[in-house]
């Protein structure tokens, strides 16, 4: 769905987010690298070493920090092609996620849509028209759907729509990963749908639990927390979307989660976090600095 129908487009105000592109600085990279180090320490306690795996399976042909990663030298067989779905929140996460996946040797395509991208109700019409086409042409082996801010409806309606998504994706030979949305500001537009927004992750998890091995649910609260106003949530000044640093944090987190699911070591942050994606026009529209 195009931005002219996006209710959140009208609320996008100029953002003066001084940390917006901090990820391309040493400070930003150190912050993400610290998370990597913490994970490695936890892995060592579990008897595994992510750093050892990374050194033996880092994609050939990836770039050094400051360069655009190519990922062309190594194909990730278990996660060969990833199709990304979501709304405008997913749209601003896509550039960082695409760079991270490319560094992993994974082909990436986004159909996240401002003003839509969901699978429930009238707003989902364009999704149901586009998704079969993308599944047929791109042929992903994994589809990741981030629950949208428009996944409104009673629990039964939400579950029926998520079941339809499961069937559509798995019938095409792909696995489905459903990710909960980050916390976002519940303004006057969203207020009357607040209960439905809160119930969507529960509905999605219940559906995922019915399809073990084919559908997986990830709770992004592990990354963002549940308070959109908290620093941990990394929302931009509009309270809804993320700027570059938040998008990179999400790509880093999701890459690790997918790595656990599909048994691969994600590329180190400094292989992709300083690429040209940081200048994507979606951040300019948000006013990210």
N, C-alpha and C positions, 0 to 999 in steps of 0.2 A: 504494500500500500504506500502511496507516495506521501510526502511530507505535508502536502496541502490538507490532508485529512487527519493529521497527527495532532491530537489535543495537546500533547506536550510541547509541540513546536511553538504554540502561541505563548507558552510560559517560559520559553528559553530566554533568559535575560543575559546581558553581557556579564561574563564571569571574570573576575580578577583573582584567579587562583595562582598564587605565587609559586605553589609547588607543582603546578600543572605539568611541567616537563622536567621535573627534578630527576626523573629516571635516567635522563641522558647525562647527568652529572655524576661525579664520583659518589656523592652522598646517596643519590637514589639507587645506584647500583649496589652500594654497600648494604643498603637496607634490604634489598631483595636477596643479596648474597647471604646475609645473616640468617634469613629464613632457610636458605639451602643448608647452611652449616648446622642449624638447629635440627633439621630433618635428618642430616647425616649422623648427628650424635644419637638421635633416637633410634636410627637404623642400626648403629653399632651396638646399642643396648639390646636390640632384638637379634643380634648375630648376623646382620647383613650390612654391607657397605655399599651405599649408593655411589660413592666416589670411585670405588673400584670398578663397578659396572660402567660408570660413565666413561672411564678412561679407555675401556675396551670397546664400547659401542657408540661413542660419539659419532654423529653423522659425518662422513667424509664430505669435503667440499663446503662445509659451513664456514662462515666468515669470522674473523676476529672482531673484537669490540670496535664499534665505529663503522663497520661495514655491514651491508645487507647480506643476511645468511641465504645461501642458495639451497641447501638441503638436497641438491641434485645428485650428490654422490652416493646417497644411501636411501633406499626405500624401506620404510617401516612396514613390514608385511602384516603385522597384527593391527596396525592402524594406518592403512595405506591411504585412505581417503576419508576426510571428515567433512560432513555437511553441517553447518552451524545455523541454528534457527533462533529467532527471538524478535523483540521489538526494538525501539530506539535505544534502549539500554544495551541490548545485544549488539546493535549497530556500532556503538562507540567502543565496545570491547573487541569487536572483530579485527581491527587492524593489528592489535597486539597479539591476539590469539593466532591470527594467520601467520605472523612472523615467527611465533614460537613453534607452531606446528611445522612450518617450512624448515626450521632448524632441526626438527626431529625427523625429517625425511618424509613428512606426511603432506599429501596434497590437501589443500583447504579451500572450501568455498562457503561463502556466507549468503544466506537468503533472509537475514534479519531485516526487518522492515519498519521504518519509522511510521508510527501511527497504526500499526497492526502487528502482523507476524504471529498472532495467536492461533489457537485451534478451536476456540469456543465462540459461539454466537455469530452475529452478522459480520463482525470485524474479521472473522476467520475465513471468509469466502475466498479472498485472494490467496491465502495460504493453501487451501485445498485445491485451488486451480494450479498453483505453481509447484507444489511439492511433488506430485507424480512426475512432472516434467524433469525436475532436478534429479530425482531418483533414477529416472531412465537415462538421462544424458550424462550426468556426473558419475553415477554408479558408486556412491560411497559405501564403505563397509561399516561405518559408524556414523550415526546421526546424533547430534547433541542439541536438545531442545531446552532453552532456558525459559522457564515459566514467565509469561509476559504480565505486564500491568493491566492487561485486558482479559485475563482468564477468569471472567466473571460467570456466575451461574451457581445454581444449587449444587451440592456435592454430587448428586446423581448425574447432573449434566456435565460437570467437570470430568467425572470418571468415564462417562460415555465417550467424551471427546478424546480423552487420553487413550482410551482403548482403541478408538479409531486410528489415532496416531500410531499406536503400537502395531496394529494390523497393517497399516499402509507401509510402514518402514520395514517390518519383518518380512512381509510378503515380497518386498524388493530385495531380500537377501541381506539386509543390514541389521546391526544391533542398534538399540536406542538407549541413549543416556539422557535422563531428565535432570536438569539442575534447577534448584530453587532460585528465585530472583533475589538480588541484593535488597536490603532495606531501602525504601525510598519515601520521600515526604508524601504523606497523605494530605493533599490539599483539598480545596472545595470540590474539585472535579472527581477525585477518587473517594471522597468521604462516604458517599452513599453505597460504595462497593467494598468498603473496608472489610466486612465479614467474609465476603467472597474471596478477596485477595488473600486473607489469612488462611482460608480453608484450602486453597489451591494446592499448596505443597503436600498437605496431608492426603488429598485426593490422588495426587500424582504418585506418592509413595505407595499407597494401597494398590494402585494399578501395577506399579513396578514389581511389587512383591508377588503378584500373581503370575509373573512371567520370568522366573529366575533363569539366568543364562542368556536371556534375550534383551531384557530391559534392566537398567540400573538407575538408581536414584541417588543424587548427590545433594547434600544440604550445604549450600554456600554460606550459611551462618557460621560455619567453621572458619571462614575467611573474614567475612564482613561484620559478624555480630548481628544484632537485631535492631539496633538503634541507628536510624539514618543520619542523626545529628552527631553521632560519635565520630571521633577522628578515625577509628578503625574502619568505619564504613567507606571512607574515601569518596563520598559523593561530592560533586562539584557544587557551586553555590546555588544551583537550582534545586538541590536536594534530591535529584532523581538520577542523573547520569554521572559517569566518571570521566575524569580527564585522563591524560596519558599515563600518569603514575598508577592510578587506580586500575586502569585497563591492563597494565603490565602485571600488577599484583594478581589480578584475576587469571591472566594467561599463565602465570607461573604456578598458581595453585591448581588450576584445572589440568595443566600438563602433568603435574605430579599425580593427581587423582587418576588420570587416564593411564599414566605409566604403571600405577599399581594394578589397575584393572587389566591392562593388556601386556603387562610384563616387559616394559622397556624403560630405559633411563632417560628422562627428559633432557634436552640440551641445556647446558648451563645458561643462566640469564644473560651473561655478557656476550653470548653468541648472537643474541637477537634484540636485546632491549634498546640498543642505540641505532636501530635501522631507520630508514626513511619513513616508515609507518608513522613515526611520531609527528610528522607534518601533515597527516591525512586531513582532508577538508572537514570531516565530522567534528574535529576538535576546534577548528576555526569557527564553526557555526555556534559552538557552545561558548566561545570566548576564552577557551583554555589558553594559557600562556606557556 
